[in-house]
Amino acid sequence: FIASPDDDLGWLMQFESVDGVNEGIESFMAGVGCIAMGGDTYRWLMEHQPDTWPYPNIPCWVFTHHEYSAPAGADITFVRGDVTEFAPDLLEDAGPKNVWLLGGGELVAQFADAGLLEEIIVTVVPVVLGAGKPLLPLKGPTPPLELVSSRILGGAAAELHYRLPRRPR
């Protein structure tokens, strides 16, 4: 699961101060040219970080059915519709860098089901939620993923980097 049933991330936030857990985030972010997130993730960010937009220099696309406003200085485009319709725009905004699908699994699953997800990086933390929001609620099983790399972060988490097999579109 990626969040508890009520979207509580306190279980995850307790690891922010553990040495080494956030290792690699700077190099990861250096490779991000554009962010796509769902409306629930955007709402959570606005509720929990109302005075700070955490991605000030990166274009962000929010897929939502709700009306939101953007914080001052944030480069945010609000859209609704099929991810395939906006994929070319995301890639254009990202330029030579990656599009980061940030947050919950619903939006990521839409990209995966459309054959638009190339890689997935999952960080496993030592907490069992038991229930909650699924990590990647796909329509069916995938072919085997290719493990590209793995590493231990701060002795408290494991980062798994997978490549998804190409699927016909």
Summary of the structure (lengths in Angstrom):
residues: 169
radius of gyration: 16.0
end to end distance: 27.8
largest distance: 43.1
contacts: 422
relative contact order: 0.21
helix: 24%
strand: 25%
